Amino acid sequence: MEIPEQIALVTGATSGIGKAITLALSKAGFQVIALGRDPVALEQMQHTSGVRPLALDLLDREALAGALQGEKIDVLVNNAGVIPPAVEFDQMDQNDIDATIAVNLSASLATTRLVLPGMMARKHGHVFFIGSTAGQAAFPSMAVYGATKAAISSFAVALRCDISGSGVRVTEIVAGRVETNLYKEVLNDQARTDMYGAFDAVQPEDVAAMLLSVLQMPAHVDVTRFDILPTAQFVGGGGFAKKDNE
């Protein structure tokens, strides 16, 4: 089912979940503003029909506001995020703490604040937030990351209360273990191999497919949250069954 042409903005669009969502939306007929910082990935996206790459640092509020001025965004996907080094909180560097809060939480709120008034004026729009099971249950060595995702979850619920009746929908995507490069900077190759070798992880394309399904729901239906986990991941926790029940 092809969706009539609309404009979508996807942050963190150059890899993983963001890239998969960008490609899925463009294939479904959206014009997609793909916001990211990887110049090579953005250059490659320039040749993808329906995708308009935008090289920008989300933390540059002035540049962000300038880039989005006049844009009539129908769908916003707040996907950009970082995972700090996996260490206990007392061992964390303050710069890592600040960066995680700035990217995972503050940037999503700032981007939403820029896009939301236009959606409300047009009485149409859909705002997505990429959450995590780490925001729903405690995981060791992920206190700050989990705190940012818990805050996103709380904000998404409260935002929906604030704009109820506006015609704008809000959905939080609570993702379990997804096979992306997000752990590349915090885990070595062997650790990543061990992590993904023990079970079948959710793929970025799976998340993108679910997002499209939510968008295709009738306008009077708002899927406020959906959880997408590997079949082997225990719901609401970090435990995993062994692959193939071995």
Helices and strands as residue ranges (DSSP letters): E 7-11, H 16-27, E 31-36, H 39-45, E 51-55, H 61-68, E 75-78, G 89-91, H 94-101, I 102-106, H 107-122, E 125-132, G 133-135, H 143-162, E 168-175, G 181-183, H 189-197, H 204-215, E 225-228, G 243-245
